[in-house]
Amino acid sequence: MGEEYSLQTQLDFDKVRNKEIISKILGILKNENDELLAFHDIKRILKPKSRTYKGLLSVKIDNIVGSEGRYKDFNRLFLPKHQHLSERWKKVDLAHYKDLILPPIKLYEIGGVYFVGDGNHRVSVAKAKGQEFIDAEVISLNSEIQLNPDMTREELKKAVINFEKKRFFEATELNKLRPNCNLDFSSPGRFEEIIMHIEGHKYYINLNDDNEIPFKKAMLSWYDKVYEPIVKIMLEEHILERFPERTPGDLYVWIVKKWHELKEQYGENYSIKKAILDFSDQYGRGFFAKLKEIIKRIFKRLF
């Protein structure tokens, strides 16, 4: 009877490994990311401010989207990615055949989705068995953003960026005061930096004015006299072509930082246009660099 179980669990593991290999190949062909989300990445993006112990709950397995420590061992479907996972996986599988009661897994909930703290193999086996729910001890982390179980890391980042953008425009009304406002970012946290840029601009204006100007007036001055002229130069010099998948807002933040460094090195008369061209030459990518990066990504996903 023991040999029968041993053979069956080996067949089960071989089956899920084959599924993972097929899933990987299809992901490359469709240009889809099948990686399991890393909990620490999501915490860094969402920045939860508090946590609450929810106790023992029955959790829908399809709502488990990531892991705290084993996100490199399983893919988005919780299929095992490595052969060395077989022994532990088969032990959990064997417990199912013997109808043994397994302890609840440990999950973190944030934005309506879950991440495994302990029990990745149990989730993998349960999913392979077609199990819909699993018992778990749950710790909930506060988040203002609701997440979708099908979200990739990039989609999640985009949801956070859109949330930050909405909150920024509600507070500043820049989009109403400048309807053609082109202010977007590819990383979270940038709108907070823009507030700091506006406050800095406001400070320098007030150095030459006895009456402190209101924030919105300073914001419009920053947008018209700082941000838009820098973006105009970037467009005239075709700088964005050297930074695929980046926005004018991204480059603005980086270039201004670079400009301040160059002014400290060469003096206050160092022009913003020279800073933009210097930044492009130093960090921009040409055709062969882009091709090399694409090939590198393909091999990384294959092997």
BAFI-3210 file (N, C-alpha, C; in Angstrom, 3 decimals, decimal comma, padded with zeros to 6 digits):
// residues 303
n [1|2|3|4|5|6|7|8|9|10|11|12|13|14|15|16|17|18|19|20|21|22|23|24|25|26|27|28|29|30|31|32|33|34|35|36|37|38|39|40|41|42|43|44|45|46|47|48|49|50|51|52|53|54|55|56|57|58|59|60|61|62|63|64|65|66|67|68|69|70|71|72|73|74|75|76|77|78|79|80|81|82|83|84|85|86|87|88|89|90|91|92|93|94|95|96|97|98|99|100|101|102|103|104|105|106|107|108|109|110|111|112|113|114|115|116|117|118|119|120|121|122|123|124|125|126|127|128|129|130|131|132|133|134|135|136|137|138|139|140|141|142|143|144|145|146|147|148|149|150|151|152|153|154|155|156|157|158|159|160|161|162|163|164|165|166|167|168|169|170|171|172|173|174|175|176|177|178|179|180|181|182|183|184|185|186|187|188|189|190|191|192|193|194|195|196|197|198|199|200|201|202|203|204|205|206|207|208|209|210|211|212|213|214|215|216|217|218|219|220|221|222|223|224|225|226|227|228|229|230|231|232|233|234|235|236|237|238|239|240|241|242|243|244|245|246|247|248|249|250|251|252|253|254|255|256|257|258|259|260|261|262|263|264|265|266|267|268|269|270|271|272|273|274|275|276|277|278|279|280|281|282|283|284|285|286|287|288|289|290|291|292|293|294|295|296|297|298|299|300|301|302|303]
n.u [000,827|002,016|003,907|002,205|001,053|003,389|004,108|001,865|001,948|004,333|003,657|001,711|003,253|004,991|003,133|002,228|004,630|005,089|002,934|003,727|005,973|004,828|003,139|005,050|006,268|004,067|003,571|005,829|005,489|003,090|003,828|003,325|003,419|004,153|004,899|004,887|003,593|005,646|005,495|006,872|007,454|004,907|004,106|005,949|005,073|002,358|002,459|001,227|-000,391|-001,181|-001,956|-004,125|-005,148|-007,024|-007,813|-008,878|-009,835|-011,815|-010,465|-010,701|-008,926|-008,167|-007,865|-005,425|-002,443|000,273|003,475|005,318|007,946|008,522|008,231|009,755|009,743|007,345|004,865|002,385|000,126|000,609|002,115|004,839|008,169|010,613|012,588|013,632|011,717|010,144|010,074|008,952|006,556|005,343|004,971|002,956|000,979|000,634|-000,525|-003,069|-004,070|-004,191|-006,105|-005,379|-005,501|-004,382|-002,478|-003,740|-002,862|-000,789|-001,682|-001,328|-003,446|-004,161|-005,641|-007,705|-006,674|-004,486|-001,433|000,996|002,276|003,116|002,982|003,077|003,466|001,245|-000,810|-000,198|-000,581|-003,283|-004,502|-003,833|-005,391|-007,851|-009,158|-011,253|-011,384|-009,369|-008,246|-007,086|-004,931|-005,268|-003,733|-004,529|-003,620|-003,801|-005,143|-005,835|-006,376|-008,029|-007,367|-007,051|-007,285|-006,162|-004,240|-001,080|002,288|002,989|000,498|-000,590|001,136|000,400|-002,237|-001,814|-000,381|-002,347|-004,191|-002,710|-002,369|-005,020|-005,646|-003,767|-004,603|-007,146|-006,507|-004,928|-006,043|-004,776|-005,173|-007,552|-006,979|-004,962|-005,850|-004,635|-002,691|000,188|001,104|002,379|003,475|005,709|006,268|005,332|004,844|005,875|004,253|004,246|006,841|006,615|004,988|006,844|008,684|007,140|006,708|009,343|009,816|007,964|009,115|011,466|010,340|009,111|011,285|011,858|009,642|007,492|005,000|003,654|003,040|000,104|-000,261|-001,378|-000,903|001,859|002,182|001,159|002,989|005,297|004,569|004,230|006,661|008,755|008,311|006,913|008,638|010,963|010,015|009,350|011,880|012,858|011,155|011,744|014,376|014,106|014,373|012,850|012,721|014,951|014,433|012,534|009,225|009,161|007,917|007,386|007,196|008,636|011,258|011,594|011,771|014,141|015,998|016,012|017,142|019,667|020,503|020,798|022,982|024,948|025,084|026,168|028,648|029,663|028,809|026,268|025,372|025,107|023,277|019,836|019,245|021,703|022,039|019,953|020,718|023,129|022,223|020,731|022,747|024,258|022,531|020,610|019,277|020,475|019,752|021,016|021,459|018,862|018,014|019,712|018,757|016,153|016,715|018,033|015,950|014,265|015,852|016,166|013,577|013,228|015,187]
n.v [-001,207|001,177|001,519|001,936|004,411|005,950|005,797|007,042|009,672|010,521|010,498|012,475|014,721|014,861|015,476|018,092|019,444|019,218|020,711|023,224|023,752|023,889|026,070|028,074|028,225|028,992|031,447|032,917|032,929|034,352|036,649|037,060|037,450|034,985|034,926|034,421|036,686|038,691|039,156|041,136|043,006|043,962|045,081|047,169|048,726|049,335|050,255|049,619|050,739|049,615|046,517|043,681|040,936|038,382|035,838|032,378|031,473|030,438|030,407|031,424|029,717|030,672|033,340|033,637|035,016|035,330|035,063|035,117|034,184|032,168|032,828|032,461|029,806|028,807|029,219|031,603|030,045|028,443|026,241|024,017|025,117|023,892|020,883|020,079|020,545|018,385|016,328|017,422|018,346|015,948|014,719|016,281|015,795|013,050|013,076|013,968|011,750|009,926|011,017|012,738|015,301|018,449|021,145|024,549|026,909|029,896|033,165|036,415|039,137|041,647|044,379|042,756|040,445|037,540|036,451|033,940|033,117|030,883|027,602|027,090|024,744|023,289|024,859|024,619|021,827|021,557|023,170|021,761|019,519|020,496|021,787|024,206|025,963|026,821|026,297|028,874|030,852|034,236|037,343|040,667|043,411|046,887|048,648|051,148|050,574|048,404|045,162|042,996|039,500|038,568|040,343|041,375|042,124|044,528|045,539|045,946|047,914|049,930|050,368|051,460|053,767|055,122|055,572|057,286|059,399|060,242|061,117|063,173|065,028|065,621|067,014|069,154|070,170|070,547|069,376|070,542|073,232|073,282|071,883|070,317|068,985|067,050|064,765|062,040|058,883|056,045|054,703|054,158|056,716|059,043|061,308|062,407|063,360|065,374|067,224|068,084|069,304|071,433|072,807|073,531|075,241|077,212|078,206|079,482|081,467|083,020|084,138|086,475|087,979|089,829|089,044|085,934|083,582|081,733|078,119|077,004|078,955|078,946|076,345|076,458|078,215|076,669|074,552|075,858|077,241|075,610|072,697|072,213|073,569|071,951|069,443|070,119|070,534|067,917|066,601|067,929|067,149|064,467|062,723|060,886|058,618|057,171|056,111|053,793|052,902|054,721|057,765|061,306|062,564|060,824|061,153|063,872|064,062|062,602|064,002|066,602|066,107|065,252|067,612|069,405|068,185|068,537|071,311|071,847|070,843|072,205|074,808|077,410|078,291|076,235|074,852|073,736|072,365|071,271|069,590|067,789|066,579|065,463|063,635|061,936|060,900|059,520|057,670|056,790|054,364|052,736|051,081|048,489|048,002|047,804|045,520|043,589|043,571|042,550|039,930|038,949|038,941|036,989|034,637|034,523|033,928|031,465|029,836]
n.w [000,000|000,747|-001,300|-003,420|-002,760|-002,846|-005,546|-006,674|-005,598|-006,721|-009,420|-009,349|-008,668|-010,879|-012,800|-012,088|-012,367|-015,120|-016,019|-015,095|-016,665|-019,220|-018,771|-018,397|-020,938|-022,533|-021,345|-022,147|-024,937|-025,138|-023,989|-021,251|-017,729|-015,414|-012,794|-009,262|-006,891|-004,793|-001,368|000,109|-001,875|-002,506|-000,090|000,044|-002,067|-001,456|001,159|003,867|006,878|009,253|011,071|011,555|013,495|012,217|012,827|012,529|009,320|006,473|003,401|000,023|-002,394|-004,919|-004,425|-003,310|-003,991|-003,791|-002,065|001,016|001,413|-000,470|-003,132|-005,385|-005,803|-006,728|-009,351|-010,646|-010,552|-008,467|-009,114|-008,748|-009,357|-009,364|-009,248|-006,812|-004,937|-004,651|-002,596|-000,224|-001,279|-002,091|000,379|001,526|-000,347|000,075|002,610|001,972|000,566|002,630|004,177|006,270|008,738|008,104|009,541|009,769|007,220|007,123|006,424|004,890|004,483|002,155|000,714|-000,166|-001,270|-000,853|000,773|001,181|004,303|005,662|004,457|001,717|000,103|000,858|-000,190|-002,904|-003,376|-002,627|-004,546|-006,840|-006,400|-006,905|-004,912|-003,417|-001,218|001,683|005,018|007,137|009,208|009,549|008,990|008,653|006,637|006,551|003,780|001,385|-001,172|-003,294|-004,448|-007,314|-007,774|-010,159|-010,878|-012,129|-010,991|-012,233|-012,995|-010,503|-009,495|-011,270|-010,473|-007,950|-008,642|-010,144|-008,105|-006,434|-008,229|-008,641|-006,040|-005,796|-007,805|-006,882|-004,564|-005,478|-007,838|-010,249|-012,738|-013,529|-013,591|-015,426|-018,055|-020,068|-018,786|-018,469|-016,627|-015,514|-014,125|-013,870|-011,615|-008,190|-005,630|-006,738|-006,994|-004,472|-004,397|-006,305|-005,000|-003,110|-004,828|-005,757|-003,363|-002,837|-005,004|-004,392|-002,072|-003,058|-004,669|-002,733|-001,473|-002,729|-002,367|-000,363|000,513|001,222|-001,273|-002,296|-002,251|-004,637|-006,565|-006,624|-007,528|-010,168|-011,270|-011,030|-012,759|-015,252|-015,638|-014,964|-015,093|-017,637|-019,577|-019,322|-020,146|-022,765|-023,936|-023,726|-025,523|-027,933|-028,296|-028,596|-026,430|-024,990|-026,541|-025,954|-023,555|-023,110|-022,082|-020,048|-018,597|-019,403|-016,924|-015,209|-016,248|-015,841|-012,979|-012,492|-014,087|-013,023|-010,532|-011,392|-012,620|-010,465|-009,224|-011,197|-011,295|-008,802|-009,255|-011,547|-011,370|-010,961|-013,429|-015,174|-017,750|-018,068|-020,395|-021,186|-019,035|-019,458|-021,892|-021,086|-019,179|-020,826|-022,514|-020,636|-019,382|-021,192|-023,550|-026,433|-029,633|-029,665|-026,985|-026,062|-027,470|-026,361|-023,736|-024,097|-025,031|-022,781|-020,887|-021,998|-021,830|-019,059|-018,186|-019,379|-018,228]
ca.u [000,000|002,924|004,482|001,142|001,000|004,641|004,009|000,836|002,413|005,355|002,918|001,062|004,261|005,430|002,047|002,228|005,862|004,852|002,030|004,498|006,828|003,931|002,705|006,183|006,422|002,929|003,763|006,815|004,880|002,043|004,430|002,619|004,243|003,496|005,582|004,129|003,910|006,432|004,787|007,631|007,284|003,571|004,127|006,700|004,259|001,117|002,782|000,150|-000,070|-001,557|-002,320|-005,111|-005,256|-008,406|-008,120|-008,986|-010,840|-011,789|-010,080|-010,751|-007,545|-007,900|-007,539|-004,048|-001,732|001,703|004,126|006,279|009,323|008,735|007,680|010,578|009,608|006,064|004,399|001,130|-000,859|001,196|002,765|006,245|009,071|011,902|012,506|014,009|010,530|009,320|009,897|007,974|005,281|004,768|004,524|001,644|000,078|000,369|-001,464|-004,406|-004,510|-004,443|-007,135|-004,827|-005,854|-003,203|-002,696|-004,074|-001,740|-000,776|-001,825|-001,467|-004,439|-003,994|-006,419|-008,657|-005,987|-003,747|-000,056|001,311|003,373|003,555|002,055|003,082|003,274|-000,147|-001,619|000,086|-001,245|-004,732|-004,902|-003,715|-006,505|-009,115|-009,770|-011,664|-011,094|-008,373|-008,269|-005,886|-004,849|-005,114|-003,381|-004,947|-002,880|-004,651|-004,837|-006,926|-006,511|-008,512|-006,610|-007,709|-006,419|-005,498|-003,278|000,362|002,983|002,918|-000,879|-000,757|001,825|-000,412|-003,387|-001,325|-000,058|-003,623|-004,757|-001,930|-002,659|-006,377|-005,573|-002,997|-005,428|-008,231|-005,958|-004,310|-006,856|-003,893|-005,777|-008,618|-006,340|-004,200|-006,553|-003,750|-001,605|000,805|001,864|002,211|004,699|005,715|006,572|004,588|005,552|006,390|003,416|004,733|008,029|006,182|004,566|008,075|009,231|006,310|007,015|010,657|009,616|007,240|010,084|012,348|009,545|008,858|012,509|011,831|008,283|007,150|003,766|003,756|002,042|-000,587|000,304|-001,850|-000,205|003,217|002,077|001,012|004,267|006,193|004,177|004,436|008,015|009,768|008,005|006,627|009,840|011,860|009,400|009,455|013,243|012,949|010,454|012,495|015,619|013,726|014,988|011,998|012,990|016,057|013,964|011,241|008,366|009,229|007,077|008,052|007,276|009,769|012,519|011,675|012,256|015,542|016,834|016,161|018,137|020,954|020,813|021,308|024,319|025,842|025,272|027,102|029,973|030,138|028,324|024,839|025,028|024,967|021,909|018,994|019,339|022,933|021,786|019,074|021,521|024,087|021,479|020,385|023,969|024,754|021,602|019,708|019,614|020,396|019,081|021,648|021,235|017,472|017,977|020,385|017,853|015,064|017,263|018,312|014,666|013,778|016,655|015,888|012,306|013,360|016,094]
ca.v [000,000|002,302|001,700|002,492|005,841|006,555|005,924|008,020|011,029|010,869|010,824|013,777|015,782|014,958|016,129|019,543|019,991|019,344|021,855|024,449|023,953|024,338|027,413|028,974|028,386|029,783|032,810|033,569|033,132|035,372|037,795|037,197|037,145|033,977|034,892|034,604|037,994|038,698|039,946|042,332|043,989|044,547|045,959|048,374|049,534|049,786|050,912|049,496|051,464|048,845|045,127|043,141|039,476|038,023|034,505|031,253|031,700|029,603|031,364|030,925|029,520|031,534|034,691|033,623|035,463|035,511|034,399|035,929|033,727|031,114|033,318|031,979|028,343|028,469|030,254|032,236|028,984|027,653|025,047|024,044|025,467|023,192|019,474|019,850|020,720|017,177|015,536|018,054|018,399|014,595|014,441|016,928|015,038|011,783|013,363|014,028|010,384|009,244|011,782|013,333|016,707|019,292|022,393|025,679|027,700|031,276|034,094|037,857|039,710|043,073|044,807|041,736|039,248|036,882|036,034|032,837|033,249|029,503|026,632|027,177|023,412|022,897|025,579|024,028|020,522|021,778|023,702|020,640|018,608|021,152|022,286|025,604|026,746|026,266|026,927|029,686|031,940|035,408|038,676|041,631|044,668|047,969|049,220|051,914|050,128|047,037|044,461|041,915|038,311|038,341|041,411|041,165|043,151|045,790|046,036|046,425|049,201|050,890|050,698|052,358|055,046|055,777|056,030|058,457|060,474|060,722|061,865|064,391|065,977|066,066|067,972|070,327|070,607|070,916|068,911|071,490|074,516|073,040|070,703|069,489|068,564|065,758|064,391|060,617|058,224|054,587|054,165|054,798|057,640|060,216|062,491|063,006|064,123|066,580|068,164|068,650|070,210|072,647|073,518|074,138|076,359|078,224|078,797|080,395|082,630|083,843|084,826|087,801|088,520|090,060|088,320|084,528|083,219|080,484|076,903|076,781|079,903|078,406|075,124|076,841|078,783|075,518|073,784|076,653|077,775|074,588|071,366|072,201|073,851|070,789|068,427|070,606|070,232|066,461|066,224|068,472|066,389|063,052|062,019|059,784|057,427|056,436|055,601|053,134|052,575|055,789|058,911|062,601|062,835|060,054|061,780|065,173|063,864|062,165|065,041|067,711|065,660|065,280|069,023|069,960|067,625|069,171|072,711|071,829|070,514|073,156|076,160|077,652|078,635|075,017|074,928|072,545|071,610|070,484|068,536|066,806|065,835|064,673|062,520|061,022|060,213|058,652|056,607|056,357|053,099|052,656|049,904|047,220|047,819|047,334|044,142|042,772|043,461|041,653|038,571|038,615|038,630|035,707|033,558|034,484|033,246|030,072|029,072]
ca.w [000,000|000,807|-002,626|-004,263|-002,439|-003,311|-006,994|-007,010|-005,279|-007,728|-010,646|-009,121|-008,744|-012,276|-013,543|-011,844|-012,946|-016,557|-016,189|-014,873|-017,846|-020,296|-018,396|-018,627|-022,391|-023,006|-020,853|-022,999|-026,256|-025,016|-023,280|-019,977|-016,565|-014,574|-011,508|-008,024|-006,307|-003,557|-000,359|000,491|-002,951|-002,395|001,097|-000,294|-002,981|-000,823|002,435|004,871|008,113|010,444|010,817|012,490|013,475|011,885|013,332|011,595|008,286|005,279|002,361|-001,344|-002,846|-006,078|-003,954|-002,811|-005,193|-003,600|-000,937|001,754|001,270|-001,473|-004,396|-006,500|-005,897|-007,362|-010,264|-010,245|-010,328|-007,380|-009,634|-008,332|-010,444|-009,239|-008,901|-005,411|-004,085|-004,765|-001,374|000,671|-001,991|-002,062|001,755|001,686|-001,219|000,756|003,703|001,364|000,269|003,896|004,891|007,478|008,912|008,112|010,273|008,885|006,721|007,615|005,308|005,062|003,563|001,893|-000,449|-000,604|-001,747|000,224|000,556|002,095|005,250|005,896|003,873|000,255|-000,476|001,098|-001,177|-004,204|-003,469|-002,580|-005,855|-007,786|-006,120|-007,251|-003,678|-003,617|-000,015|002,587|006,344|007,332|010,169|008,681|009,482|007,644|006,598|006,062|002,466|000,776|-002,553|-003,465|-005,469|-008,050|-007,741|-011,446|-011,130|-012,115|-010,214|-012,969|-012,892|-009,132|-009,444|-012,011|-009,631|-006,902|-009,282|-010,461|-006,835|-006,024|-009,180|-008,332|-004,789|-006,074|-008,554|-005,992|-003,600|-006,112|-008,980|-011,352|-013,988|-013,896|-013,877|-016,657|-018,605|-020,893|-017,898|-018,803|-015,440|-015,240|-013,672|-013,994|-010,289|-007,099|-004,753|-007,434|-006,767|-003,228|-004,763|-007,014|-003,951|-002,548|-005,842|-005,750|-002,111|-003,020|-005,927|-003,606|-001,146|-003,784|-005,077|-001,548|-001,070|-003,350|-002,236|001,042|000,816|000,843|-002,279|-001,986|-002,850|-006,011|-007,441|-006,762|-008,335|-011,574|-011,669|-011,215|-013,938|-016,468|-015,787|-014,681|-015,621|-019,080|-020,388|-019,316|-020,998|-024,147|-024,403|-023,880|-026,752|-029,070|-028,447|-028,739|-025,300|-024,537|-027,356|-025,336|-022,264|-023,346|-020,939|-019,049|-018,909|-019,210|-015,484|-014,684|-016,653|-015,171|-011,606|-012,532|-014,695|-012,070|-009,555|-012,086|-012,862|-009,202|-009,025|-012,160|-010,891|-007,676|-009,786|-012,559|-011,120|-011,124|-014,812|-015,993|-018,283|-017,965|-021,650|-021,106|-018,048|-020,100|-022,862|-020,317|-018,590|-021,916|-022,947|-019,577|-018,961|-022,269|-024,205|-027,877|-030,180|-029,278|-025,548|-025,924|-027,968|-025,353|-022,587|-024,489|-025,050|-021,385|-020,238|-022,534|-021,225|-017,629|-017,991|-019,806|-017,377]
c.u [000,862|003,542|003,472|001,024|002,220|004,610|003,022|001,295|003,494|004,693|002,250|002,065|004,754|004,388|002,078|003,511|005,720|003,939|002,784|005,361|006,001|003,479|003,799|006,346|005,304|003,062|004,744|006,215|003,838|002,545|003,667|003,522|003,514|004,136|004,609|004,549|004,670|005,776|005,546|007,565|005,958|003,489|004,854|005,883|003,062|001,326|001,637|000,571|-000,414|-001,877|-003,259|-005,147|-006,717|-008,796|-008,198|-010,144|-010,726|-011,598|-010,154|-009,337|-007,207|-007,563|-006,152|-003,128|-000,223|002,210|005,107|007,713|009,575|008,220|008,514|010,430|008,340|005,685|003,035|000,016|-000,448|001,680|004,247|007,185|010,375|011,705|012,786|012,847|009,725|009,051|008,841|006,587|004,582|004,293|003,153|000,602|-000,325|-000,638|-002,895|-004,937|-004,867|-005,494|-006,643|-005,199|-004,575|-003,488|-003,041|-002,810|-001,810|-000,753|-001,803|-002,486|-004,149|-004,758|-007,369|-008,018|-005,031|-002,346|000,319|002,498|003,976|002,523|001,999|002,834|001,830|-001,100|-001,445|-000,653|-002,761|-005,251|-004,858|-004,874|-007,863|-009,854|-010,068|-011,306|-010,044|-008,437|-006,954|-006,050|-004,480|-004,746|-003,698|-004,148|-003,738|-004,192|-006,062|-007,225|-006,946|-007,804|-007,444|-006,776|-005,658|-004,423|-001,842|000,984|002,873|001,513|-001,159|-000,084|001,001|-001,628|-002,995|-001,026|-001,334|-004,296|-004,044|-002,223|-004,024|-006,351|-004,824|-003,861|-006,619|-007,743|-005,490|-005,157|-005,999|-004,496|-006,912|-008,019|-005,479|-004,745|-005,669|-002,550|-001,110|001,701|001,531|003,552|004,570|006,059|005,743|005,470|006,006|005,553|003,783|005,972|007,651|005,696|005,789|008,723|008,465|006,587|008,378|010,580|008,938|008,207|010,968|011,601|009,371|010,105|012,532|010,468|007,940|005,915|003,870|002,650|001,368|000,005|-000,108|-001,170|001,221|003,211|001,984|002,300|005,275|005,866|004,528|005,900|009,120|009,444|007,817|007,843|010,820|011,314|009,505|010,836|013,392|012,300|011,209|013,753|015,372|014,336|014,174|012,255|014,099|015,672|012,587|010,537|008,478|008,413|007,893|008,204|008,435|011,084|012,689|012,287|013,741|016,460|017,051|017,189|019,540|021,412|021,405|022,729|025,336|026,105|026,225|028,530|030,530|029,649|026,863|024,426|024,908|023,512|021,153|019,082|020,583|022,763|020,940|019,882|022,557|023,419|021,156|021,598|024,428|023,850|020,684|020,201|019,466|019,763|019,680|021,493|019,828|017,365|018,600|019,481|016,702|015,532|017,520|017,038|014,137|014,522|016,395|014,603|012,371|014,155|016,162]
c.v [001,257|002,590|002,321|003,997|006,567|006,789|007,015|009,454|011,475|011,245|012,191|014,916|015,962|015,702|017,641|020,186|020,176|020,529|023,177|024,771|024,473|025,770|028,444|029,277|029,253|031,244|033,584|033,883|034,249|036,657|038,105|036,748|036,151|033,885|035,109|035,934|037,840|039,647|041,228|043,411|044,725|045,485|047,262|049,303|050,148|050,528|050,832|050,103|050,685|047,408|044,650|041,625|039,092|036,637|033,471|031,484|030,642|030,537|030,694|030,873|030,414|032,962|034,767|033,884|035,565|034,820|035,350|035,481|032,751|031,525|032,901|030,477|027,907|029,586|030,780|031,231|028,069|026,288|025,114|024,234|024,668|021,752|019,226|020,044|019,429|016,483|016,137|018,082|017,036|014,210|015,055|016,192|013,721|011,969|013,449|012,619|009,619|009,949|012,325|014,820|017,531|020,580|023,526|026,393|029,095|032,231|035,542|038,345|041,191|043,426|043,764|040,489|038,754|036,453|035,004|033,199|031,895|028,554|026,654|025,821|022,944|023,600|024,943|022,702|020,692|022,283|022,603|019,659|019,219|021,681|023,773|026,494|026,035|027,017|027,671|030,639|033,194|036,655|039,662|042,921|045,738|048,481|049,957|051,437|048,673|046,390|043,354|040,705|038,054|039,376|040,885|042,251|044,510|046,390|046,587|047,792|050,282|051,318|051,674|053,736|055,820|056,324|057,301|059,659|061,095|061,589|063,193|065,440|066,475|067,157|069,265|070,973|071,053|070,519|069,824|072,837|074,461|071,765|069,781|068,978|067,159|065,351|062,951|060,020|056,715|053,915|054,876|055,779|058,928|061,473|063,180|063,847|065,426|067,642|068,855|069,622|071,529|073,477|074,201|075,351|077,524|078,962|079,827|081,627|083,582|084,573|086,257|088,469|088,652|089,275|086,875|084,161|081,910|079,315|076,773|077,732|079,424|077,170|075,466|077,456|077,666|074,795|074,543|077,003|076,755|073,291|071,370|072,558|072,679|069,690|068,827|070,305|068,733|066,015|066,704|067,657|064,876|062,177|060,789|058,493|056,566|055,840|054,949|052,794|053,589|056,983|060,201|062,948|062,098|060,777|063,139|065,021|063,521|063,283|066,213|067,353|065,721|066,715|069,676|069,454|068,310|070,630|072,821|071,603|071,616|074,584|076,343|077,947|077,417|074,891|073,609|071,715|070,735|069,330|067,419|065,940|064,954|063,444|061,478|060,222|059,185|057,452|056,091|055,092|053,216|051,345|048,601|046,946|047,295|045,866|043,192|042,536|042,502|040,199|038,081|038,214|037,278|034,540|033,416|033,718|031,775|029,230|029,610]
c.w [000,000|-000,544|-003,583|-004,045|-003,005|-004,811|-007,379|-006,731|-006,263|-009,043|-010,531|-009,264|-010,173|-013,117|-013,352|-012,379|-014,452|-016,857|-016,040|-016,081|-019,012|-020,036|-018,672|-020,117|-022,952|-022,567|-021,704|-024,369|-026,235|-024,368|-021,997|-018,836|-015,673|-013,187|-010,349|-007,407|-004,995|-002,558|000,000|-000,586|-002,802|-001,187|000,785|-001,185|-002,256|000,498|003,458|006,201|009,376|010,049|011,918|012,364|013,304|012,385|012,235|010,627|007,194|004,085|000,983|-001,921|-004,033|-005,677|-003,320|-004,003|-005,022|-002,357|-000,264|001,470|000,148|-002,852|-005,607|-006,722|-006,630|-008,335|-009,818|-009,961|-009,178|-007,869|-009,260|-009,517|-010,436|-008,778|-007,420|-004,439|-003,955|-003,434|-000,450|000,028|-001,894|-000,654|002,018|000,853|-000,558|001,891|003,176|001,085|001,544|004,753|006,235|007,540|009,026|008,887|009,310|008,418|007,338|006,430|005,783|004,035|003,399|000,616|-000,987|-001,182|-000,660|-000,221|001,616|002,981|005,555|005,299|002,367|-000,416|-000,292|000,125|-002,549|-004,389|-003,491|-003,918|-006,913|-007,625|-006,491|-006,046|-003,840|-002,433|000,836|003,913|006,579|008,512|009,381|009,479|008,362|007,772|005,928|004,702|001,936|-000,633|-002,586|-004,649|-006,104|-008,049|-009,032|-011,756|-011,151|-011,248|-010,898|-012,904|-011,507|-008,966|-010,132|-011,198|-008,525|-007,473|-009,610|-009,212|-006,366|-006,930|-008,895|-007,071|-004,975|-006,774|-007,734|-005,037|-004,265|-007,207|-010,166|-012,698|-014,456|-014,298|-015,130|-017,294|-019,445|-020,103|-018,243|-017,645|-015,067|-014,848|-013,843|-012,668|-009,226|-006,328|-005,407|-007,180|-005,453|-003,508|-005,467|-006,025|-003,349|-003,525|-005,848|-004,502|-002,203|-003,935|-005,207|-002,672|-001,858|-004,291|-003,900|-001,045|-001,590|-003,261|-000,760|001,465|000,316|-000,133|-001,886|-002,763|-004,312|-006,989|-007,684|-007,658|-009,819|-012,110|-011,921|-012,504|-015,220|-016,707|-015,538|-015,420|-017,140|-019,938|-020,440|-020,222|-022,468|-024,727|-024,644|-025,189|-027,981|-029,346|-028,553|-027,632|-024,894|-025,306|-026,755|-023,982|-022,444|-022,049|-019,798|-019,531|-018,816|-017,732|-014,829|-014,968|-015,999|-013,776|-011,611|-013,041|-013,736|-010,994|-010,152|-012,292|-011,609|-008,928|-009,943|-011,805|-009,703|-008,162|-010,688|-012,361|-011,488|-012,567|-015,730|-016,442|-018,132|-019,236|-021,653|-020,124|-018,649|-021,073|-022,167|-019,720|-019,660|-022,371|-021,915|-019,310|-020,069|-022,946|-025,716|-028,314|-029,652|-027,787|-025,299|-026,350|-026,950|-024,152|-022,885|-024,458|-023,629|-020,659|-020,683|-021,878|-019,747|-017,349|-018,384|-018,802|-015,956]
res [m|g|e|e|y|s|l|q|t|q|l|d|f|d|k|v|r|n|k|e|i|i|s|k|i|l|g|i|l|k|n|e|n|d|e|l|l|a|f|h|d|i|k|r|i|l|k|p|k|s|r|t|y|k|g|l|l|s|v|k|i|d|n|i|v|g|s|e|g|r|y|k|d|f|n|r|l|f|l|p|k|h|q|h|l|s|e|r|w|k|k|v|d|l|a|h|y|k|d|l|i|l|p|p|i|k|l|y|e|i|g|g|v|y|f|v|g|d|g|n|h|r|v|s|v|a|k|a|k|g|q|e|f|i|d|a|e|v|i|s|l|n|s|e|i|q|l|n|p|d|m|t|r|e|e|l|k|k|a|v|i|n|f|e|k|k|r|f|f|e|a|t|e|l|n|k|l|r|p|n|c|n|l|d|f|s|s|p|g|r|f|e|e|i|i|m|h|i|e|g|h|k|y|y|i|n|l|n|d|d|n|e|i|p|f|k|k|a|m|l|s|w|y|d|k|v|y|e|p|i|v|k|i|m|l|e|e|h|i|l|e|r|f|p|e|r|t|p|g|d|l|y|v|w|i|v|k|k|w|h|e|l|k|e|q|y|g|e|n|y|s|i|k|k|a|i|l|d|f|s|d|q|y|g|r|g|f|f|a|k|l|k|e|i|i|k|r|i|f|k|r|l|f]
***
